[in-house]
């Protein structure tokens, strides 16, 4: 149903006497304005949203009536208002009852309008801070590899040190994410930011001092354990931010918009981070790149921790807070993120093999960044998808797209052909991840959302390590085609998982939706 535009005309200077005639008008007062459509729509909304209020404007008198919409939820406005008392001429106050529009406060007409509305809830400063706070994680792995390889002359030592950082982060992130659920993000993320910055500086000191590289690997593991997963933690904040905005009915669409943005921001950070640290290493020194990541943690990680949004807690009761955490649905989503991590790792390795064979090893990072360009663009466009396309359907479609669009990599043998294939493949990457994280947030007990988000991110990191290791070994033996075979295999696994586990997610999502209460509508206070 297309909602009618609200009538927000100002109140008349003088109110007429309340008349019993159904076709007459009645003027009544209220401290807050009332928005009603000019004409009664054909559908009606839930009787549970009927509220007694007073309003300060002229409205036609009609008989009210309410009925439930699909699934027992309010679906439209019931244009009803009637006098429930007597009023006095010249502005007397009358009591009325009406059915307030349910999703009337937020009807964006485009993704751009959705994002403007979303960013307006926090201000643009928070958006910038949250984005810069996630860059150190993207910079640290590549930076540590370049630094240790530069100081020791061994890519094996560099890879082992970077691997120690990645594994430590995969272990520490869910543990510290759970701690943020229990104690709040402010204190936990603040400690993480400080300790991880110290750990990265220690890596530089150990590498430049000439001591054995395992000491640097140990420092990298300490730093990696504490590096905050700013992206998943930012996802946790959006629901309480949106709920505290006081705009009933806006949450479902805004939550989709928020997760679309966060998925795209993650992709952009993992494109910009390695490029930034690689450029610094090439122009200045690898150690300066790591120190830059440490400075970003100390400044923007701390800022992200103490931002007022860190104080907000979700009031969602759709899933009981005491519910089971590690469910079959969450395990399915972890496998999905493990698979997308394998795609990341194998694509990076295959791209490096092709670039090295072509004599342009230095451009491997820039070519791989093309995957992120298509991914960011597709991720931002997810806000335009209509709500009738369910999350499980989106997940299945994007999983199929990963397999289909990855298959041409088996025919690629040059950088010129690789570039367009990566751009197109990226169009399914962010939508796939956005859907898994959105489902993870909705299917997890509210008190464990931070742990769930960081656990999904950790699964991605582990998948990256597995994909890079297997593709690297195959690339040494048979070249880039064998490396990209890992990418295609991962896409096939995504399709199989979506086909087999789709019903599990569908049942879990339906169960969560069935017990999610309709948002309470604010009832204005009577005028004194």
PAKERO-620298 format. One record per residue (C-alpha): x, y, z; residue in one letter. Coordinates in steps of 0.001 Angstrom, whole numbers, padded with zeros to 6 digits, always signed. Layout:
BEGIN
XYZa
...
***
This chain:
BEGIN
+000000+000000+000000x
+001252+003454-000824x
+000947+005610+002312x
-000794+008931+001994x
+001281+011999+002734x
+000817+013305+006249x
-001193+016392+006879x
+000846+018581+009192x
-001044+021824+008822x
-000879+024213+011727x
-003741+024425+014198x
-006446+027032+013641x
-006395+030097+015806x
-009807+029391+017248x
-011301+025963+017729x
-014979+025308+016980x
-017323+023717+019434x
-017259+019941+019485x
-020271+018737+017519x
-021845+015320+017696x
-022362+015186+013958x
-020130+012625+012284x
-019422+014863+009296x
-018546+017983+011286x
-015051+018894+012417x
-013648+019066+015913x
-010630+020979+017198x
-008655+019701+020161x
-005367+020583+021807x
-002129+018705+022436x
+001479+019581+023322x
+002686+017620+020299x
+001639+017695+016625x
-000309+014820+015122x
+000350+013484+011637x
-002639+011951+009872x
-003250+011175+006196x
-005660+013341+004287x
-007758+010364+003209x
-008455+007052+004895x
-006374+004213+003364x
-008073+000882+002694x
-005990-001120+005184x
-005958-000894+008943x
-003463-001507+011677x
-003227-003415+014932x
-005575-002510+017732x
-002619-002754+020122x
-001373+000596+018869x
-004506+002557+019726x
-003521+005400+022040x
-005415+008112+023859x
-003968+011498+023019x
-004942+015105+022487x
-004095+017055+019374x
-003975+020709+018433x
-005499+020853+014953x
-008682+020409+012917x
-009387+016878+011810x
-012424+015240+010157x
-014475+013105+012512x
-014736+009448+011623x
-015532+006241+013356x
-012315+004452+014341x
-011718+000805+013821x
-008608-001348+013856x
-007685-004754+012605x
-004541-006811+012433x
-002427-006949+009342x
-000363-009819+007979x
+001181-011867+010759x
-000658-009868+013393x
+001495-006781+012813x
+000310-003279+011970x
+000457-002801+008221x
-001104+000569+007569x
-002832+003590+009000x
-006384+003383+010250x
-007599+006907+009695x
-009897+007224+012653x
-010534+009971+015169x
-013523+010725+017315x
-014470+012775+020310x
-014605+011036+023646x
-015884+013879+025748x
-017248+017338+025481x
-015383+020435+024533x
-015968+024105+024947x
-016289+026687+022265x
-013293+028807+021566x
-010639+026189+022055x
-011971+023673+024523x
-009942+020452+024992x
-011390+017093+023941x
-010106+013568+024377x
-009734+011499+021233x
-008698+008004+020244x
-006899+007239+017012x
-004771+004556+015380x
-001334+005949+014743x
+000625+005084+011570x
+003079+002261+012227x
+005889+002686+009680x
+005097+006232+008920x
+008128+007934+010430x
+010597+006569+007868x
+009839+005999+004198x
+013062+006624+002281x
+012708+006794-001453x
+016302+005966-002350x
+019460+004439-000848x
+020948+007940-000646x
+018022+009063+001523x
+018455+005975+003689x
+022139+006691+004274x
+021503+010376+004983x
+018908+009420+007550x
+021220+006810+009110x
+024271+009067+009346x
+022116+011813+010786x
+021464+009652+013863x
+025121+009697+014919x
+026667+012584+013038x
+029364+012232+010417x
+032172+012427+012973x
+031261+009006+014337x
+031161+007529+010828x
+034701+008795+010134x
+036033+007680+013519x
+034544+004190+013221x
+036007+003784+009730x
+039510+004918+010696x
+039404+002708+013800x
+039130-000397+011605x
+042111+000478+009379x
+044843-000784+011796x
+043574-004360+011566x
+043708-004182+007776x
+047173-002579+007867x
+048834-004739+010500x
+049080-008110+008741x
+050567-006739+005534x
+052735-004289+007471x
+054202-006955+009750x
+054958-009212+006776x
+056768-006400+004936x
+058675-005302+008037x
+059991-008717+009061x
+060785-009684+005467x
+062685-006400+005114x
+064746-006803+008295x
+065435-010560+008015x
+065427-011054+004233x
+063066-014004+004731x
+059499-014044+003506x
+059018-017210+005533x
+059786-015320+008745x
+057558-012462+007643x
+054705-014811+006835x
+055062-016625+010154x
+054990-013339+012055x
+051947-012111+010151x
+050298-015483+010736x
+050933-015221+014480x
+049171-011847+014488x
+046210-013162+012474x
+045703-016293+014584x
+045989-014335+017825x
+043369-011884+016582x
+041058-014731+015583x
+041351-016132+019118x
+041166-012866+020997x
+038375-011125+019102x
+035481-013403+020187x
+036749-013465+023781x
+037021-009702+023993x
+033779-009290+022050x
+032066-011350+024744x
+033693-009159+027381x
+032268-006076+025670x
+028807-007650+025861x
+029241-008118+029586x
+031077-004958+030629x
+030243-002600+027782x
+032337-001572+024793x
+033780+001577+026344x
+036178+000026+028848x
+036993-003103+026821x
+037741-001359+023512x
+039726+001342+025310x
+042026-001280+026853x
+042272-003095+023526x
+043277+000056+021663x
+046047+000961+024088x
+047530-002542+024454x
+047397-003306+020728x
+049144-000026+019907x
+051885-000891+022382x
+052158-004376+020871x
+052630-003038+017325x
+055301-000596+018471x
+057022-003519+020205x
+057071-005389+016881x
+058947-002492+015263x
+061412-002258+018164x
+062096-006010+018074x
+062521-006041+014296x
+064834-003025+014145x
+066960-004096+017124x
+068326-007121+015300x
+067171-009780+017762x
+065766-013100+016556x
+062517-012717+014632x
+060493-015025+016964x
+060566-012185+019498x
+058895-009967+016943x
+056406-012747+016237x
+055589-012902+019947x
+055034-009148+020079x
+052857-009406+016956x
+050759-012089+018629x
+050218-009873+021683x
+049288-006904+019524x
+047037-009012+017313x
+045218-010504+020290x
+044109-007047+021424x
+043451-005271+018087x
+039736-004386+018268x
+037381-005565+015548x
+035898-002109+015042x
+033666-003188+012161x
+031752-005931+014021x
+031600-003799+017175x
+030142-000907+015166x
+027436-003257+013885x
+026488-004024+017478x
+025878-000331+018168x
+023451+000361+015360x
+020346-001276+016795x
+020410+000676+020096x
+021317+003837+018154x
+018291+003404+015907x
+016018+002367+018770x
+017000+005440+020784x
+016093+007713+017874x
+012460+007440+018929x
+011092+006876+015429x
+008763+003888+015525x
+008784+001576+012537x
+012082+002849+011168x
+014221+000088+012652x
+013918-002734+010087x
+014854-000611+007091x
+017525+001351+008961x
+019113-001823+010319x
+019422-003122+006749x
+020946+000182+005678x
+023393+000153+008605x
+024612-003359+007864x
+024935-002546+004173x
+027148+000391+005067x
+029230-001593+007561x
+029892-004382+005067x
+030989-001865+002464x
+033129-000008+005009x
+034892-003250+005940x
+035620-003938+002286x
+036914-000399+001773x
+039173-000669+004824x
+040700-003928+003595x
+041395-002258+000265x
+042776+000980+001684x
+044693-000498+004631x
+047175-002717+002745x
+047573-000073+000029x
+048364+002563+002662x
+050903+000492+004577x
+052481-000755+001346x
+052873+002772+000018x
+054479+003942+003266x
+056833+000964+003210x
+057848+001700-000373x
+058315+005442+000083x
+059662+005631+003644x
+060172+002420+005649x
+058069-000624+006632x
+058474+000267+010298x
+056825+003631+009708x
+053786+001867+008270x
+053384-000220+011441x
+053849+002871+013625x
+051129+004583+011588x
+048767+001709+012363x
+049694+001998+016064x
+048978+005751+015990x
+045568+005149+014380x
+044765+002666+017145x
+045856+005065+019873x
+043840+007958+018443x
+040822+006620+016625x
+040551+003309+018468x
+040396+005249+021723x
+037965+007762+020223x
+035750+004934+019016x
+035837+003433+022520x
+034806+006599+024359x
+032242+007805+021817x
+028784+008256+023416x
+027359+005475+021228x
+029453+002979+023218x
+027163+003546+026212x
+024023+002407+024425x
+022687-001064+025036x
+020165-002925+022942x
+016686-003250+024385x
+015755-005901+021820x
+013855-008822+023262x
+013211-010741+020077x
+015415-013571+021318x
+015701-014247+024996x
+018887-012950+026560x
+019411-016291+028225x
+019025-018184+024952x
+021623-020565+023625x
+024547-018789+021980x
+026185-021336+019682x
+023176-022559+017732x
+023117-024501+014441x
+022188-021255+012708x
+025218-019391+014071x
+027482-022333+013243x
+026155-022188+009671x
+026976-018495+009437x
+030481-019151+010790x
+031025-021686+008008x
+029761-019130+005511x
+032314-016589+006740x
+035071-019217+006733x
+034297-019810+003055x
+034382-016110+002145x
+037708-015869+003974x
+039055-018699+001803x
+038024-016709-001264x
+039922-013660+000016x
+043088-015627+000769x
+043119-017606-002479x
+042404-014545-004622x
+045277-012665-003010x
+047651-015589-003554x
+046573-016203-007148x
+046857-012514-007959x
+050379-012441-006504x
+051387-015474-008584x
+050159-013879-011832x
+051725-010486-011035x
+055071-012072-010136x
+055082-014179-013302x
+054401-011016-015317x
+057311-009221-013656x
+055073-006746-011799x
+054969-008180-008291x
+054585-004690-006832x
+051136-004178-008371x
+049607-007335-006893x
+048050-005400-004025x
+046532-002804-006352x
+045068-005468-008624x
+043579-007322-005665x
+042000-004047-004535x
+039746-004235-007602x
+037837-006989-005800x
+037016-004438-003121x
+035837-001803-005605x
+033069-003990-006985x
+032288-005227-003494x
+031892-001751-001987x
+029627-000601-004808x
+027393-003664-004523x
+027333-003473-000738x
+026110+000121-000688x
+023356-000742-003159x
+021984-003407-000791x
+020021-000668+000972x
+017792-000466-002115x
+016614-004088-001873x
+012933-004384-000909x
+012116-006077+002372x
+010081-008760+000585x
+013367-010346-000576x
+014222-012334+002550x
+017686-012718+004000x
+017931-016436+003295x
+016998-015791-000330x
+019677-013102-000571x
+022203-015461+000969x
+021447-018225-001509x
+021548-015915-004518x
+024874-014326-003564x
+026384-017742-002762x
+025467-018901-006251x
+026927-015692-007650x
+030244-016340-005896x
+030590-019690-007637x
+029440-018518-011061x
+031551-015349-011087x
+034648-017089-009704x
+034697-019749-012427x
+036252-017454-015109x
+039367-017176-012910x
+040350-020623-014187x
+040770-019090-017668x
+042777-016046-016560x
+046516-015976-017289x
+047288-012250-017430x
+046759-009125-015351x
+044720-007523-018132x
+042125-010296-017988x
+042263-010611-014215x
+041207-007008-013511x
+037632-007109-014913x
+037019-010591-013503x
+037888-009401-009988x
+035657-006328-010270x
+032660-008449-011280x
+033381-011125-008654x
+033426-008431-005978x
+029778-007630-006705x
+028753-010738-004749x
+031300-010528-001924x
+029936-007666+000191x
+026253-008641-000293x
+027115-012165+000885x
+028902-010877+003996x
+026256-008249+004735x
+023577-010932+004719x
+025496-013296+007016x
+026262-010549+009542x
+022658-009307+009468x
+021359-012810+010116x
+023949-013259+012854x
+022750-010115+014602x
+019096-011099+014371x
+019515-014728+015458x
+021783-014074+018437x
+020638-013303+021999x
+020920-009531+022511x
+023352-009972+025399x
+025786-011870+023142x
+025692-009816+019949x
+029247-008519+020343x
+030605-012034+020739x
+028644-013214+017695x
+029831-010390+015434x
+033487-010834+016397x
+033180-014614+016102x
+031984-014255+012515x
+034875-011892+011816x
+037316-014375+013369x
+035953-017130+011138x
+036672-014888+008153x
+040260-014451+009303x
+040759-018171+009743x
+039304-018815+006312x
+041714-016271+004873x
+044662-018100+006435x
+043446-021477+005139x
+042760-020173+001644x
+046112-018385+001385x
+048053-021410+002649x
+046378-023955+000350x
+046421-021656-002679x
+050055-020777-002021x
+051077-024412-001939x
+049171-025210-005126x
+050504-022059-006779x
+054087-023192-006126x
+053323-026518-007749x
+051110-025586-010699x
+050801-021820-011043x
+047962-019301-010754x
+045253-021564-012183x
+045729-024024-009332x
+045555-021154-006833x
+042326-019873-008331x
+040926-023394-008233x
+040754-022886-004459x
+038618-019781-005079x
+036227-021691-007336x
+036075-024580-004868x
+035188-022168-002077x
+032419-020728-004246x
+031087-024221-004818x
+031149-024880-001077x
+029166-021675-000545x
+026477-022957-002937x
+026313-026357-001234x
+026113-024788+002208x
+023336-022424+001100x
+021349-025284-000402x
+021706-027599+002591x
+021613-025149+005472x
+019139-022646+004035x
+016167-024311+005791x
+018022-024129+009108x
+018458-020377+008782x
+014916-019917+007508x
+013414-021697+010529x
+015660-019837+012964x
+014827-016488+011391x
+011098-017243+011369x
+011256-018219+015039x
+013066-015001+015928x
+010568-012922+013965x
+007628-014696+015593x
+008641-013589+019087x
+009849-010094+018192x
+007376-007636+019688x
+005987-004694+017773x
+007753-001520+018796x
+005891+000535+021350x
+004637+003816+020044x
+005308+006879+022200x
+002181+008369+023685x
+002261+012156+024104x
+001609+013634+027499x
-001654+015463+028000x
-001481+019194+028029x
-001626+020773+031380x
***
